[in-house]
Amino acid sequence: MSGMSSKALWLVIGVILVPCIVVPLLVGLYDRTDPTLFGFPFFFWFQFLLIIVVTSLTGFCYWLSLLADRNARTERHDRGEAA
């Protein structure tokens, strides 16, 4: 990933974050009670699963944004532009 340009990394970040925004908005996807997990209806345990998945993806995207920023500074430095 470090060989990618900063613009390409920002595009990857956007693509990764789109499901994090769209899936919780699709209420019909998880508006049900079956299957249950440890007695919890699907609605509740799916929400908890979403918290874990979205947090993980957001953290990964944060790391990618740091990499994209570093690549952008390197690209500017290579072109001789001021930061």
C-alpha positions, 0 to 999 in steps of 0.5 A: 500500500505504501507504493500507492499515490495519496489520491489512490489511497484516499479513493480506497479509504472512501470505498472502505467507508461507504459500507460503514455508512450504507449498511446501517441505513438498510434497516430492512436488512436487520429488522427481524428477530431470527436468528437469535444468538445467546438469546439476543434477537438478530436486530441487537446482536447485528448492531453490536457486530456492526459496532465492531466491524465499523470501528475496525474499518474506521481504524484501518482507514485512519491508518491509511489516511496517515499513510496517504498524508505521508505519501502526499508530503513525499510527492510534494517533496519530490516535486520540489514544492513547499509543504 
